[in-house]
Amino acid sequence: MALHLLLLYIFVTLVFPYPITTTAAHNTGTPENLVRSSCIHANYPDLCLRTLTSFMGRANTPNDVAKAAVTVSLARAQKVSDYLKDLSKKRNGGGGKRENGALTDCVEEMTDSVEQLKKTLSELQHLRSRTFRWQLSNVQTWVSAALTYEDTCLDGFKTVDGDINKDEIKKKINNLARITSNALYLINRLDDQSPNGRKHDP
């Protein structure tokens, strides 16, 4: 798990190479206002603003905000995935058949969700004007798929009883699904933008 987080930290610093400086954000006002204005109509605006606060000062375009949102979603998905894998190992087949089956399925679905978000973040780093619409369609599909995997994982525990901590699992996945939903909203906002953050000409 520590290795996952270290690699993710390195990845994030490559995507957002400039350090956060409160003074810079205060002087210009623009990055902070961009994050706030981007989050205000998100499905979960308070959560959006709270999870993206650390990116204020280095998110200068709508694409930066979208990348930040996917970065947060990916980090959270990786943590949930690691939590579920660790839980599965600790149980080691113990408990009821249905709850073990739901947990096994959920581990696979969360692994798939992580992969979809990794592809999305990679694609957002290489948006090009000539292929912008095609690339945007790809990332919309991938984040939608990640969200579907998360929802499917959650659905698997609805009718499961036993000693497994369903409430804790549901809490973690619900929070992740909301963050991913916000990321999809911020990606959809790019639909009338070019890779450099400017609006396309009509």
Solvent accessible surface area in square Angstrom, and as a share of the most:
residue,aa,sasa,rsa
1,M,119,0.53
2,A,81,0.63
3,L,118,0.59
4,H,73,0.33
5,L,71,0.35
6,L,100,0.50
7,L,98,0.49
8,L,22,0.11
9,Y,142,0.54
10,I,81,0.41
11,F,61,0.25
12,V,21,0.12
13,T,49,0.29
14,L,127,0.63
15,V,15,0.09
16,F,7,0.03
17,P,85,0.53
18,Y,152,0.58
19,P,102,0.64
20,I,76,0.39
21,T,61,0.35
22,T,111,0.65
23,T,91,0.53
24,A,44,0.34
25,A,9,0.07
26,H,148,0.66
27,N,108,0.56
28,T,89,0.52
29,G,20,0.19
30,T,83,0.48
31,P,10,0.06
32,E,51,0.23
33,N,91,0.47
34,L,33,0.17
35,V,1,0.01
36,R,113,0.41
37,S,59,0.38
38,S,0,0.00
39,C,2,0.01
40,I,109,0.55
41,H,140,0.63
42,A,8,0.06
43,N,93,0.48
44,Y,82,0.31
45,P,56,0.35
46,D,109,0.56
47,L,16,0.08
48,C,2,0.01
49,L,48,0.24
50,R,156,0.57
51,T,26,0.15
52,L,4,0.02
53,T,70,0.41
54,S,60,0.39
55,F,11,0.05
56,M,20,0.09
57,G,19,0.18
58,R,42,0.15
59,A,0,0.00
60,N,89,0.46
61,T,38,0.22
62,P,24,0.15
63,N,15,0.08
64,D,24,0.12
65,V,1,0.01
66,A,0,0.00
67,K,23,0.10
68,A,1,0.01
69,A,5,0.04
70,V,0,0.00
71,T,5,0.03
72,V,20,0.11
73,S,0,0.00
74,L,4,0.02
75,A,27,0.21
76,R,76,0.28
77,A,0,0.00
78,Q,13,0.06
79,K,90,0.38
80,V,6,0.03
81,S,2,0.01
82,D,14,0.07
83,Y,62,0.24
84,L,1,0.00
85,K,73,0.31
86,D,67,0.35
87,L,35,0.17
88,S,38,0.25
89,K,157,0.66
90,K,152,0.64
91,R,40,0.15
92,N,133,0.68
93,G,63,0.61
94,G,36,0.34
95,G,51,0.49
96,G,33,0.32
97,K,185,0.78
98,R,163,0.59
99,E,5,0.02
100,N,32,0.16
101,G,33,0.32
102,A,12,0.09
103,L,4,0.02
104,T,70,0.41
105,D,75,0.39
106,C,0,0.00
107,V,25,0.14
108,E,102,0.46
109,E,29,0.13
110,M,0,0.00
111,T,51,0.30
112,D,56,0.29
113,S,0,0.00
114,V,7,0.04
115,E,83,0.37
116,Q,30,0.13
117,L,0,0.00
118,K,86,0.36
119,K,87,0.37
120,T,0,0.00
121,L,0,0.00
122,S,49,0.31
123,E,32,0.14
124,L,0,0.00
125,Q,57,0.25
126,H,96,0.43
127,L,12,0.06
128,R,136,0.50
129,S,84,0.54
130,R,236,0.86
131,T,58,0.34
132,F,4,0.02
133,R,127,0.46
134,W,163,0.57
135,Q,13,0.06
136,L,3,0.01
137,S,58,0.37
138,N,30,0.15
139,V,0,0.00
140,Q,47,0.21
141,T,82,0.48
142,W,50,0.17
143,V,0,0.00
144,S,46,0.30
145,A,30,0.23
146,A,0,0.00
147,L,34,0.17
148,T,83,0.48
149,Y,67,0.26
150,E,0,0.00
151,D,60,0.31
152,T,61,0.36
153,C,2,0.01
154,L,26,0.13
155,D,76,0.39
156,G,35,0.34
157,F,0,0.00
158,K,133,0.56
159,T,94,0.55
160,V,4,0.03
161,D,120,0.62
162,G,57,0.55
163,D,112,0.58
164,I,11,0.06
165,N,84,0.43
166,K,49,0.21
167,D,113,0.58
168,E,59,0.26
169,I,1,0.00
170,K,68,0.29
171,K,143,0.60
172,K,62,0.26
173,I,0,0.00
174,N,55,0.28
175,N,45,0.23
176,L,0,0.00
177,A,11,0.09
178,R,115,0.42
179,I,5,0.03
180,T,0,0.00
181,S,15,0.10
182,N,5,0.03
183,A,0,0.00
184,L,33,0.16
185,Y,49,0.19
186,L,3,0.02
187,I,0,0.00
188,N,65,0.33
189,R,86,0.31
190,L,4,0.02
191,D,72,0.37
192,D,68,0.35
193,Q,19,0.09
194,S,17,0.11
195,P,29,0.18
196,N,89,0.46
197,G,19,0.19
198,R,175,0.64
199,K,138,0.59
200,H,68,0.30
201,D,130,0.67
202,P,181,1.14
